[in-house]
Amino acid sequence: MKTAVVGLGAIGKIHADILAAKGMNLCAVCDTDKSKLADYSAEKYVDYITMLDEVRPQVVHICTPHYLHADMIIAALERNINVLCEKPLCIKSEDIDRILAAEKRSGAMLGVCHQNRYNEVNVFARDYLRGKKVISGCGSVAWSRDAAYYASGDWRGKWATEGGGVLINQALHTLDLMQMLAGFPDYVAADISNLSLSGVIEVEDTASAVFSGNSDFTFFATNASSYNFPVEITIRTESETVKIFSDAVYVNGEKKHFAEDTRYYGKCCYGTGHEKLFDDFYGCVKSGGKFGIDGEEAAKVVKMILACYKSGGKKVGI
Ligand SMILES: NC(=O)c1ccc[n+]([C@@H]2O[C@H](COP(=O)([O-])OP(=O)(O)OC[C@H]3O[C@@H](n4cnc5c(N)ncnc54)[C@H](O)[C@@H]3O)[C@@H](O)[C@H]2O)c1
């Protein structure tokens, strides 16, 4: 299968490494920064559309800054080229509609990298909670992202190009897991603030949110911690408290599952899920099966985050 990667920064390199490790045919790479292409023996491009039209890969991996995802996804789908895009799906609500319409028209498949859904602990928790009534939940992400991190890419820290801060970038995975485990909520009241990088970034480094309606849970996320703490999710059913850590799941205090897979590609905050997600996606491309994290599924957490940004502390619909 002919594959291509666009955007060879921090995560694009990981995508290319996984494709190489799996013996997949990486036939083209594209980055506007030519220096990022030097390490690859594949065909090199600086223009995405030219690459799609000349190479016609069967799968293109989109690993570019957030604001580029929507147009790049649509350009590939219009050419009936399968797309595996990094999160977030997009950063504007009108782009959700454009992407879903393009996906419907296309003969190709769209998948989005919500790889934490494939982490052992989250697979266990999802299966454990299936059929049980969830009555509440809370999730928290306390990570550290300093001025040097935001200076590492000119798209970071800006509304127009990153589309937000800790919520749409670092905490998106955990919020996606919350809705996967507790159910998709109808409303949110949220507050966002910039507590540690005022004057450095435009976007929020800290957010708190109360989700309600069809499901009820609270969520806290910050990039202003001085330490990268493990993510924590707690789900309450009528009779059980299910605590999900990165390496184990506890039910009413009893350890129910211990994750053995700790093989990371890249930073440990990326988790262990990319490779499993690739296997699932490529399996669906080959068999014509439906990949679970398509446009509609990936749009759920983007809708929740955009509602948080709109909320201004008041309860709004999602
Ligand atoms: N799933 C995860 O855990 C995870 C982890 C890290 C990053 N990401 C996501 O991956 C994406 C990229 O993040 P990153 O940290 O690798 O960013 P980065 O800044 O390190 O890399 C982005 C790359 O895209 C290139 N680029 C910019 N405009 C381009 C264009 N028009 N055509 C081709 N290339 C272009 C840049 O030159 C750069 O090399 C983001 O959406 C981010 O949220 C996901």
PDBQT file of the ligand as one rigid body, heavy atoms in Angstrom, charges set to zero:
ROOT
HETATM    1  N1  LIG A 401      -1.844  12.194  18.996  1.00  0.00    +0.000 N 
HETATM    2  C1  LIG A 401      -0.913  12.756  19.770  1.00  0.00    +0.000 C 
HETATM    3  O1  LIG A 401      -0.654  12.320  20.885  1.00  0.00    +0.000 OA
HETATM    4  C2  LIG A 401      -0.168  13.942  19.252  1.00  0.00    +0.000 A 
HETATM    5  C3  LIG A 401       1.065  14.299  19.792  1.00  0.00    +0.000 A 
HETATM    6  C4  LIG A 401       1.732  15.404  19.268  1.00  0.00    +0.000 A 
HETATM    7  C5  LIG A 401       1.142  16.148  18.252  1.00  0.00    +0.000 A 
HETATM    8  N2  LIG A 401      -0.089  15.793  17.778  1.00  0.00    +0.000 N 
HETATM    9  C6  LIG A 401      -0.761  16.578  16.725  1.00  0.00    +0.000 C 
HETATM   10  O2  LIG A 401       0.023  16.483  15.536  1.00  0.00    +0.000 OA
HETATM   11  C7  LIG A 401      -0.060  17.702  14.806  1.00  0.00    +0.000 C 
HETATM   12  C8  LIG A 401       1.353  18.243  14.594  1.00  0.00    +0.000 C 
HETATM   13  O3  LIG A 401       1.934  18.490  15.864  1.00  0.00    +0.000 OA
HETATM   14  P1  LIG A 401       3.521  18.533  16.051  1.00  0.00    +0.000 P 
HETATM   15  O4  LIG A 401       3.751  18.610  17.513  1.00  0.00    +0.000 OA
HETATM   16  O5  LIG A 401       4.157  17.450  15.267  1.00  0.00    +0.000 OA
HETATM   17  O6  LIG A 401       3.842  19.947  15.385  1.00  0.00    +0.000 OA
HETATM   18  P2  LIG A 401       5.248  20.433  14.763  1.00  0.00    +0.000 P 
HETATM   19  O7  LIG A 401       5.182  21.924  14.729  1.00  0.00    +0.000 OA
HETATM   20  O8  LIG A 401       6.373  19.761  15.474  1.00  0.00    +0.000 OA
HETATM   21  O9  LIG A 401       5.198  19.849  13.283  1.00  0.00    +0.000 OA
HETATM   22  C9  LIG A 401       4.341  20.361  12.296  1.00  0.00    +0.000 C 
HETATM   23  C10 LIG A 401       5.050  20.204  10.946  1.00  0.00    +0.000 C 
HETATM   24  O10 LIG A 401       4.142  20.609   9.908  1.00  0.00    +0.000 OA
HETATM   25  C11 LIG A 401       4.880  21.340   8.946  1.00  0.00    +0.000 C 
HETATM   26  N3  LIG A 401       3.964  22.169   8.144  1.00  0.00    +0.000 N 
HETATM   27  C12 LIG A 401       3.398  23.358   8.490  1.00  0.00    +0.000 A 
HETATM   28  N4  LIG A 401       2.619  23.799   7.473  1.00  0.00    +0.000 NA
HETATM   29  C13 LIG A 401       2.702  22.865   6.490  1.00  0.00    +0.000 A 
HETATM   30  C14 LIG A 401       2.108  22.754   5.196  1.00  0.00    +0.000 A 
HETATM   31  N5  LIG A 401       1.279  23.695   4.727  1.00  0.00    +0.000 N 
HETATM   32  N6  LIG A 401       2.427  21.676   4.435  1.00  0.00    +0.000 NA
HETATM   33  C15 LIG A 401       3.279  20.722   4.915  1.00  0.00    +0.000 A 
HETATM   34  N7  LIG A 401       3.861  20.767   6.131  1.00  0.00    +0.000 NA
HETATM   35  C16 LIG A 401       3.568  21.833   6.900  1.00  0.00    +0.000 A 
HETATM   36  C17 LIG A 401       5.876  22.123   9.775  1.00  0.00    +0.000 C 
HETATM   37  O11 LIG A 401       6.976  22.602   8.996  1.00  0.00    +0.000 OA
HETATM   38  C18 LIG A 401       6.286  21.102  10.822  1.00  0.00    +0.000 C 
HETATM   39  O12 LIG A 401       7.404  20.332  10.401  1.00  0.00    +0.000 OA
HETATM   40  C19 LIG A 401      -0.966  18.603  15.637  1.00  0.00    +0.000 C 
HETATM   41  O13 LIG A 401      -2.279  18.455  15.163  1.00  0.00    +0.000 OA
HETATM   42  C20 LIG A 401      -0.850  18.058  17.035  1.00  0.00    +0.000 C 
HETATM   43  O14 LIG A 401      -1.958  18.332  17.865  1.00  0.00    +0.000 OA
HETATM   44  C21 LIG A 401      -0.730  14.697  18.243  1.00  0.00    +0.000 A 
ENDROOT
TORSDOF 0
